[in-house]
Amino acid sequence: MDLSIFLEAQTWVTMLTLIFLEIALGVDNLVFITITTDRLPPEKQHIGRKLGLLGALVMRIIFLSFASLLVHMTSPLFTIDLGFYVHGVSVRDLVLLIGGAYLLVKGVSEIRGMLGLEEERAKLSEHHEKARQIGLGRAIGTIMAMDVVFSIDSVITAVGLADHLIVMIIAVMLAVILMMLFIDQVSNFINSHAEIKILALSFIVAIGALLVTEGLGIATGIHVAGMELEKLLVYCALAFGLILELVQMRYNSNLKRFRAENGLGADGTPLATSNATTAATTDAPATASDDVRKA
């Protein structure tokens, strides 16, 4: 191993670029880990997130170690020719199709569960709680399997940018370590705000649809800052939606504090008026009853 490469400025520029790309391309993986580990018992969620990222790191290092095989993963196994649509299907395409289809089903299923108040029912019923929860091994296995899907493009990008395996592995390790530092905060924030969780699940569905279309060869082929244009647009939509949700949450928080400081109820009316109205409504049936008794 020639360590003199670390004396070259180009090596460090490449490494920083790879770390940035790994984190940027790993947002979907972080969201998926958050959604998956949310089904673990509360006391196992922390270790589940850490082990999930560790498993993702192992999968990426294995991928990088067999970088030469990635060339064959993009070679067509067979060709679909429908006249108006011609596409050579490779191993990479099959992985993207299967992974994308799984994300679509997973995202839609989770959204339906939220709309059906599945999590709230689990708090009231032991039966619903057991039905909702999964084991730690299953969660880690699912995360590692899906990381194959999430990491294909980032690993191919890394191979194209760096000439030395050690540089790629160090960049991936540093990126995963950085994600480990913030995974709990990100997960807790998503899981404690229903509107953010729905946004995250919608993002998972969008990524799933994107992977399916990419596996079918339906893409612009345009790259911006090392990312496909389609994925960049999805990320921008997520960022826009997140900003809107944060602004709405801040507004609700300010409004709640303002009403509390000024003696206003949840509907914005003064508490005295609200209490008087409630008392009048409560006393009305009693008054009518008294009149009947007097008669």
C-alpha atoms as one frame of an Amber mdcrd trajectory, in Angstrom:
protein
   0.000   0.000   0.000   1.443   3.323  -1.097   0.669   5.842   1.681   2.444
   8.610  -0.189  -0.860   9.329  -1.959  -2.002  11.106   1.227   0.697  13.704
   0.641  -1.064  14.786  -2.544  -3.689  17.537  -2.413  -5.769  15.745  -5.050
  -6.248  12.777  -2.694  -7.769  14.972   0.018  -9.965  16.840  -2.468 -11.244
  13.506  -3.769 -11.871  12.217  -0.255 -13.851  15.305   0.790 -15.877  15.076
  -2.418 -16.651  11.414  -1.735 -17.677  12.147   1.857 -20.046  14.879   0.655
 -21.544  12.592  -2.006 -21.905   9.670   0.425 -23.823  11.842   2.876 -25.927
  13.495   0.159 -26.756  10.177  -1.478 -27.300   8.597   1.938 -30.283  10.752
   2.922 -32.728   8.167   1.562 -30.888   5.462   3.505 -31.156   7.471   6.743
 -34.883   7.966   6.236 -35.363   4.245   5.526 -33.398   3.291   8.664 -35.564
   5.674  10.697 -38.812   4.207   9.350 -37.626   0.604   9.798 -36.245   0.952
  13.328 -39.404   2.782  14.435 -41.064  -0.648  14.472 -38.551  -1.954  17.017
 -39.343  -1.872  20.753 -38.339   1.580  22.120 -35.390   0.192  24.091 -33.908
  -1.383  20.937 -34.342   1.527  18.512 -31.048   3.229  19.406 -28.937   0.092
  18.929 -30.976  -0.795  15.833 -30.061   2.493  14.151 -26.379   2.135  14.988
 -26.216  -1.498  13.870 -28.168  -0.593  10.737 -25.593   2.023   9.759 -22.766
  -0.362  10.695 -24.297  -3.021   8.476 -24.615  -0.465   5.690 -20.917   0.349
   6.115 -19.976  -3.334   5.847 -22.041  -3.725   2.672 -20.400  -0.699   1.050
 -16.881  -1.810   1.934 -17.636  -5.240   0.416 -18.947  -3.491  -2.686 -15.834
  -1.351  -2.936 -13.550  -4.355  -2.432 -15.084  -5.958  -5.499 -15.139  -2.758
  -7.504 -14.020  -4.533 -10.666 -17.243  -6.552 -10.646 -19.329  -3.363 -10.761
 -18.438  -3.018 -14.428 -20.162  -6.332 -15.128 -23.197  -5.280 -13.077 -23.966
  -2.644 -15.674 -23.506  -5.018 -18.626 -26.861  -6.122 -20.174 -28.012  -9.655
 -19.355 -30.840  -9.508 -21.882 -32.614  -6.904 -23.984 -36.263  -5.873 -23.986
 -37.305  -4.730 -27.457 -40.882  -3.534 -27.860 -40.196  -1.353 -30.870 -40.986
   1.934 -29.122 -38.989   0.845 -26.068 -35.596  -0.848 -26.137 -33.600  -1.467
 -22.968 -30.735  -3.784 -22.057 -31.470  -5.119 -18.564 -28.409  -5.524 -16.321
 -27.901  -6.858 -12.784 -27.935  -3.267 -11.575 -31.300  -2.679 -13.240 -32.804
  -5.782 -11.613 -31.545  -4.692  -8.180 -33.002  -1.213  -8.682 -36.340  -2.626
  -9.881 -36.704  -5.011  -6.928 -35.520  -2.440  -4.389 -37.687   0.318  -5.851
 -40.775  -1.905  -5.853 -40.119  -2.789  -2.193 -39.812   0.892  -1.247 -43.080
   1.687  -3.027 -44.928  -1.062  -1.154 -43.208  -0.201   2.146 -43.902   3.541
   1.862 -47.548   3.169   0.865 -48.095   0.538   3.581 -46.586   2.798   6.264
 -48.671   5.789   5.129 -51.823   3.660   5.272 -50.801   2.548   8.761 -50.419
   6.164   9.891 -53.771   7.172   8.416 -55.323   4.161  10.175 -53.766   5.326
  13.485 -51.849   2.056  13.736 -49.285   3.513  16.138 -51.972   4.924  18.437
 -53.818   1.617  18.477 -50.588  -0.154  19.417 -50.337   2.016  22.555 -53.771
   0.850  23.708 -53.660  -2.795  22.661 -50.953  -5.373  23.315 -52.171  -7.338
  20.295 -51.735  -4.358  17.946 -48.355  -3.568  19.511 -47.005  -7.077  18.871
 -48.391  -7.050  15.321 -46.661  -3.743  14.606 -43.240  -4.546  16.072 -40.436
  -6.456  14.345 -37.315  -8.139  15.705 -33.853  -6.564  15.784 -32.404  -9.184
  13.422 -35.136  -8.627  10.859 -34.663  -4.860  11.014 -30.874  -5.076  10.533
 -31.247  -7.629   7.727 -33.773  -5.415   5.915 -31.541  -2.354   6.275 -28.466
  -4.222   4.968 -30.400  -5.655   2.023 -31.818  -2.268   1.062 -28.392  -0.661
   1.408 -27.336  -2.710  -1.607 -29.973  -0.781  -3.561 -29.121   2.593  -2.051
 -25.352   2.193  -2.408 -25.028   0.954  -5.990 -24.890   4.396  -7.565 -22.811
   5.975  -4.784 -20.259   3.136  -4.981 -20.080   3.397  -8.766 -19.580   7.157
  -8.346 -16.804   6.534  -5.806 -15.054   4.108  -8.139 -15.207   6.678 -10.910
 -13.799   9.480  -8.750 -11.028   7.699  -6.844  -8.206   5.487  -8.102  -7.253
   3.996  -4.726  -9.412   1.601  -2.698  -8.115   2.904   0.649  -9.291   6.437
  -0.193 -12.786   5.180  -1.031 -13.052   3.062   2.129 -11.864   5.897   4.399
 -14.346   8.304   2.783 -17.231   5.851   3.249 -16.232   5.159   6.875 -16.038
   8.868   7.744 -19.395   9.546   6.074 -21.081   6.723   8.020 -19.485   7.882
  11.298 -20.883  11.378  10.696 -24.327   9.906  10.018 -24.072   7.819  13.217
 -23.577  11.010  15.221 -26.885  12.460  14.044 -29.070   9.413  13.321 -30.769
   9.460  16.744 -31.611  13.168  16.548 -32.928  12.786  12.997 -34.977   9.691
  13.888 -36.444  11.199  17.063 -37.387  14.387  15.207 -39.124  12.450  12.416
 -40.934  10.050  14.740 -42.124  12.765  17.144 -43.789  14.860  14.424 -46.480
  13.097  12.415 -46.372  15.631   9.568 -42.601  15.185   9.178 -42.972  11.406
   9.240 -45.584  11.523   6.471 -43.228  13.738   4.475 -40.417  11.203   5.022
 -42.669   8.337   3.916 -43.692  10.291   0.810 -39.972  10.733   0.108 -39.486
   6.947   0.394 -42.321   6.400  -2.102 -40.800   8.964  -4.487 -37.360   7.322
  -4.243 -38.977   3.929  -4.883 -40.680   5.231  -8.024 -37.395   6.828  -9.090
 -35.490   3.549  -8.676 -38.107   1.646 -10.692 -37.961   4.104 -13.585 -34.156
   4.079 -13.439 -34.151   0.283 -13.501 -36.344   0.457 -16.602 -33.845   2.803
 -18.240 -36.177   5.789 -18.150 -33.858   8.656 -17.225 -32.524  11.920 -18.614
 -28.896  10.919 -18.126 -28.154  14.436 -16.864 -25.911  14.749 -13.780 -25.601
  17.801 -11.553 -22.847  17.871  -8.900 -22.408  14.133  -9.271 -26.134  13.374
  -8.799 -28.768  12.343 -11.318 -31.095  15.198 -12.221 -34.171  13.152 -11.250
 -32.853  12.383  -7.766 -31.758  15.991  -7.298 -35.293  17.165  -8.120 -36.746
  14.731  -5.573 -34.266  15.984  -2.960 -35.194  19.599  -3.745 -38.890  18.741
  -3.378 -38.142  17.107  -0.013 -36.168  20.164   1.130 -39.006  22.488   0.037
 -41.610  20.377   1.833 -39.434  20.203   4.946 -39.012  24.001   5.008 -42.790
  24.457   4.717 -43.406  22.001   7.560 -40.810  23.694   9.790 -42.343  27.117
   9.123 -45.821  25.730   9.921 -44.525  24.113  13.137 -42.873  27.379  14.197
 -46.078  29.301  13.476 -48.168  26.854  15.530 -45.681  27.056  18.406 -45.688
  30.887  18.378 -49.496  30.975  18.133 -49.892  28.563  21.058 -47.508  30.612
  23.220 -49.215  33.891  22.249 -52.654  32.556  23.189 -51.344  31.204  26.509
 -49.720  34.548  27.386 -52.873  36.518  26.531 -55.428  34.259  28.193 -56.907
  32.932  24.961 -58.342  29.479  24.411 -57.402  27.025  21.670 -60.018  28.624
  19.377 -58.612  32.138  19.946 -61.446  33.407  22.156 -60.791  34.785  25.677
 -60.857  32.040  28.299 -63.409  33.973  30.449 -65.841  34.170  27.545 -65.195
  30.578  26.664 -65.832  29.439  30.254 -68.996  31.522  30.495 -70.307  30.018
  27.267 -69.525  26.532  28.525 -71.241  27.232  31.856 -74.321  28.631  30.122
 -74.518  25.578  27.901 -74.165  23.281  30.893 -76.741  25.150  32.994 -79.374
  25.324  30.264 -80.665  21.712  30.623 -80.659  22.064  34.419 -82.820  25.226
  34.241 -85.280  23.527  31.948 -85.449  20.588  34.338 -86.144  22.915  37.285
 -89.006  24.561  35.378 -90.585  21.164  34.770 -90.328  20.260  38.445 -91.938
  23.599  39.475 -94.799  23.026  37.048
